[in-house]
Amino acid sequence: MKKVLVAAFLMSTIVLLAQSGKTQNTFTPNQIKWGPPPPFVAAGAQLAVLDGDPTAGTGDYTIWLKMPDGYKIAPHWHPKRENVTVISGSFKVGMGDKFDVAKMGTFPAGSFAYLDPEMHHYGMASGPTVVQVHGMSPLQFNYVNPADDPSKK
């Protein structure tokens, strides 16, 4: 019973803080600030940093990536674990060193995946899509084919 009361208190506190607008760590959809993605991600998407700093040397981060239909992310890998939740739309993901649509799985809204360090993967939006990515900073992209890195073009 004590756990139920503590949980109810915490939920009511969060609701009251959100309603009062006095907190900086809760967001309604219209409060999310979107901007262009960093140069190492192809243009055309929008990015929102919800928590932390994905470029920091340490710490947690949470970002949302909003992609138009057909937006592609070339084969790459990360030195740290990547956690991905599909918020809206459908996200196609494939594993390996070459972008191959026939080998991609489709993940609808509500899907979750984690990719271990150095796992080679690629992605594509199927319809307008938003994904949440969270993990430990710094977020680094290492393209399998360096020519795919948009920051080098």
N, C-alpha and C positions, 0 to 999 in steps of 0.2 A: 504494500500500500504506500509505503514511504517513497518508493521509486516512482510510482504513478503521480504522487503529489509534486515531486521535484520536476518531473517531465512536464506536467501541466503548468507549473510556475514558469519554467524556462520558455515554453511555447507562448504563454501570455505575455511575458516580458519582450520576446522578439516581436510579437504582433504590435504591442504598444510602442516600442521603439520605431518600428517601421512606419506606423501611422503618424507618429510625431515628427518624423523626418530628422530626428536628432542622431541618427547613426550613419556611419560611412561604410558599413560593411554589409549592407543589404541593398538589393537592386530590384526594382521592378523593370519590366522590359523597356519601358520608355526612358529609363535612367541610364541605360547602358550606353557608354560612349564608344562609338565605332570610329575607326580610322584606317588608313592604309596599312597593309601588312609590312613587315620589315623587308629589306631588299633581297634577302635570301629566299623569299617566298614569291611566287609568280604574281604579277599585278592582276587585278580584277577581283580579288577577294577583299574583305574587310576584316579587321581584327579588333577585338576589345580585350583589354587586360582587366580582369575582374579582381584579381588578388595577387599580391606579390610583384616581383619583377623578374620576368623570364630571362633578362640579360644579366642579372646579378651573379656574383660568384657563388653564392649559396642561398638557401631558402626555398620555400615552396612558391609555386605560381599556379594560377588558373587563368586560361585565356579561352575566348570563343573565336572561332573562325567562321565567317559567313561567306559562303561560296555560291556563285551562280551555277546554273545547270551546265554540266560538261567541264567545269573547272578541274584541272589536273594538277597533281603533285607528283613529280618525277620520282623514280626509285631513289631512296635515300635511307639513312640510318642515323640513330642518335646514340651518343655515348652513355646516356642515362635512360632509365625506363620511361616510357611514354604511356599515359593513360588517356583513353579517348572515349567520350560518350557522345552519341548522336542525339542532338537536341531536337532537330526538326529536319525533315526531308529524308533522303537516303544517301548513305555514303558507301561507295564501292572501294574495297581494299584488296590488294594483291600482294603476294610475297615473292621476293626475288629481285634480280638485277635488271630485268627488262619489263617495260610497261606492256602488259598483255591483258586487254579487256576480257578476253575469253576465260582467263584464269582468276578473275576477281569475284569475290563474294559480295553480296549486297546486304547492307546492314541498315534497317529502318530506324526511325526515331525510337529512342529508348534502349538501343543497343549499346553495349560497353565492350571495350577490348583493352588489353594492355600489351605493349610490345616491349620485350626485353631489350637491354642494350645491344647495339650492333645488329639487330634483326633488320634485314633489308626488306623494305616495303614501299608501296606507292598507293595513291588514292585518286578518287574522282567523285565529284558531286553528281548525283542523279536527281535532277530537279534542284531548285534552290535548297541549300542545305546549311545547317549550322551544327558545328561540332564543338564540344568542350575538350580542351587538352589541359591536363594538369600533371605536375610532376615536380622534380627538384631542379632548381636553377644551376647552371645556365642551360637554357634550351638551345641546343645546337643541331643544325642540319648538316649532314655530310652526304652529298650527292654521290651515288655510285659512279655516274659519269659526270666528271667536273664540268663538262659543257652544258649540263642541265641546270647549273646554278644560275638563277636569274641575276644575282648580284655581280656576276662576271660578264654580263652581256652589255 
